[in-house]
Each structure stands twice: as C-alpha cells, then as structure tokens.
C-alpha cells in the first residue's frame, strides 16, 4: 500500500506516545466512527484503535461525537412512537437476579413507555435481558419495526444490539479476543435511538459516571441519571448508598440516596430466574428483590420529574408495586 489509509491518522493521534498522543477532537471522533460504521476500516486498524482508546479512556467529547456518528447509521422508523424512557442493559447479572426487569415492566404497566436495548453473551457466566424476557412471556424485538409495535402494544420493548446496530454488536463481540471492554460499552448505552426525553444509565466502574453525565449533556439529553448499578445494570442496590449523577435541562446534578436497609442481605448463590415471576405474583417473598425494584423505580420517577423528592418517589414506587397486576407473568 503506497498511500496511507484514511483511518491511520486517528490511530496516530491516539498512539504517538506519552508526549505526542492526545484525545480526538469532536470532529475527529465523529469522522473516525463514521469510517468504522461504513466498513471502511481494516480489522487490524479497528483493534488498534479500540485498545488505544481503552488505555487512554474515552473523553465525554469523544463519546458524544461517536454517538452522533452512530445515530446516522441507525434505521429508526421515521413514524416512530413517543418513548418516555430509554434504558440500557449491557452488563448482565451474576451476583443478583435482574430485578431491574421487574422495575421497568412495572413502570410500563403504569403507562410509562420504556425502550430497552442491550447486548448479550459477551461475558461468560452472566444472565442477560435477552434470555430472561422470554421466560417471563415477554417478546424480544429483532427490528425497529417490531420494537415499535411492542411499544404500542405494551409500553415496553427490548432490542438487542445485534439487531439495533450489527456493526457495534460485532465490536462488542471482540471482547473475548481483545481481553478488555471497548469504548462501545460506553457508547452503546447513550444511543437513545427513539430520542426519549429521559434516560437511565448504569455503570460498574464509578469513574465512568462523570463521562456518561457530561456526554449526555453534550448530546442535549434533557433528563438523565447515571448510577453505579448492581452488576453494572441500572438497578439500585438497596443495601448500600447510591450516588446519582444527573443532567436536567443542561444542568449537572448530584445526589446520594441512603441504603434502604440497616444490614446487608446474604447473597443467594443460586440464581433462579423463575423466582422473578413468583415474587411478582406474590407467591414468593424476597425483601431484597422487592426493595431493588421499588428503589430502582423511585430513582427513575425522581429523574423524570414525577416525584418531588426521594420520600415521594419511594412512596409512589411502593404504591405501584402494591397495585401491580399479579397475574401478568403466571402464564410464563
């Protein structure tokens, strides 16, 4: 090859060494991701770019520009539905059941329209949304049109990254080869393809909270909250304090919610997903699980501006839980 590849400049910016490397500008990040999304990058270049970015760690400006570039490649229906809440699910669970699913389905039942997107199978030994929903009798969308129909019919839709963006799915699937997460794990959480005014974000590493928060503001997201969720999912751990960093109409906010219990619960090493349906139906008890659901719903209602304060949010969430349709998952 006699001429330098168009993508080589972005690798060079990131990899010139301790004194010569720097972060990408917003335009550079947009252009680099546009080349990736249009399949104009060689596999060896993509691997080098992802790992250099991982070592450096992505800036909020880079993340926002990456998201903007990716959005131009998403085939979202122009006659889509109005979505109230965008919810990402990319981590999977391994220490607790995915109580966040009951939280989102409870909100959907109350009239809040929730679009959930995520990835599955990229880390061994974890429980993923895509695999749990069918066990609750809930469909999994394989296209934006299917997701649109599910949103209309039940105020809830889940779509895996495999169908939302095959290119991003391909990159996430590189984790077993590269041995590290890539920036896509951050970027995908912020896609918000249906342009919902409210967005919940969950991360595992606390240091990424400000990155999500500032990137959301740069993207013009009206309302967003990011927490260190249980296992990295958007799920409040009721046993510990929860720091909530948010964005509200361009303003950055921060608030700590206290634990919901005085003592921590003993972890159950056997994760039986059918237990979710039994707790919902009221045929099984789980203080931790119910508190995780109520706590997660409360955080979300407060972020959406539907509660005046923490006490009001938790009271509303508790009322929703007691008023739920207990027969919802009995056929599952």
Secondary structure, 3 states (H helix, E strand, C coil): CCCCCCCHHHHHHHHCCCCCCCCCCHHHHHHHHHHHHCCCCCHHHHHHHHHHHHHHCCCHHHHHHHHHHHHCCCCCCCCCCCCCEEEEECCCECCCCCHHHHHHHHHHHCCCCEEEEECCCCCCCCECHHHHHHHHCCCCECCHHHHHHHHHHHCEEEEEHHHHCHHHHHHHCCHHHHCCCCCHHHHHHCCCCCCCCEEEEEECCHHHHHHHHHHHHHCCCCEEEEEECHHHCCCCCCCCCEEEEEEECCEEEEEEECCCCCCCCCCCCCCCCHHHHHHHHCCCCCHHHHHHHHHHHHHHHHHCCCCCCHHHHHHHHHHHHHCCCCCCCCCC
